[in-house]
């Protein structure tokens, strides 16, 4: 019974934090007459392998990062 109460309380707190996080962008526009002013996006490095994202995810950079991960995590012996 106590575990269920703790889990319910934790779920309620996490849901409240998620709602507060989702409301943050909407609250940002209040100072400017209800309109959020955004600067133009920086498109100067769209040829970078880590920023080119035809599917919404930088696929080539992601593959390269995953390939390099074992070498960065595991120690290298000798050289």
Beta strands, then each sheet from edge to edge (+ up, - down):
end
